[in-house]
Amino acid sequence: MNPTALPPCVLLVEDDASITRFVSMALDILPIRLLTCTSVAAAVTLLQEHDVKLVITDLMLPGESGLSLVQRLHTDPQLRRNTLIAVFSAGLTPAVKEQLQGLSLWRTLSKPIAVQELESCVTDALALQSPQAVAQPSPPPPAATHSPAEALAITTHFGGDTKLFTTYRSACLRQFSADVQTGDRAATSEDWAALRRLAHSLATVLLTIGRPEDSLVARALEGAAEQNLRSECQSGWADLRVRLQHGAT
């Protein structure tokens, strides 16, 4: 097979299965090959094995951080080659942005993200590296009737694509039972770092599927876990746990 006929590769480095699912669904309409992994070590291997046009990386990863990956790509031109780098994070604070300065970063993406912004990131990156730009997808059909918060989420994050929203939400609700088990283990063992990672991920997912109040509870839990506040972590997890179980399939 002629390698020039292969679709361009985009690498997503993300340890949250729900976010990976969202990105995969959002980019499914584009003529690309999406590679995914959950760690910096796996990302380096994929970069060595494939001609990756764009890396989209989270910052909060198990073990070595996404910031470390960005730094490695900045200092190792043989590993990076012509790959563009986008950071995809819910923690793009001024301090974090300052750390990212001077590291040859191409773009930053904040979680939660709209489908259109994610698609534009990929198509813009490929257009810079290819004489023929990737075609933009057709506009989605209008949204069906939902709660006001869900309708806002559909418009804000899914470009009005009700079917994509419904499919993604269903997958997230199924995942919540596993998230509850993960949170229970972390709370029982008082592993506040693990609880923080879970709350960090859930805050984005819950906002994306139109549950802003639940997202705020998760964000508060993340803050408590970051400060190792035992009582607040226990009560915050108990509250979030009930919210995850409510309405889950």
Secondary structure, DSSP 8 states (H G I E B T S, - for coil): --GGGS--EEEEE---HHHHHHHHHHHTTSS-EEEEESSHHHHHHHHHHS-EEEEEE-S--SSS-HHHHHHHHHH-HHHHTT-EEEEEES---HHHHHHHTTS---EEEESS--HHHHHHHHHHHHHHHSSS---------------HHHHHHHHHHSTT-HHHHHHHHHHHHHHHHHHHHHHHHHHHHT-HHHHHHHHHHHHHHHHHTT-HHHHHHHHHHHHHHHTT-HHHHHHHHHHHHHHHHTT--
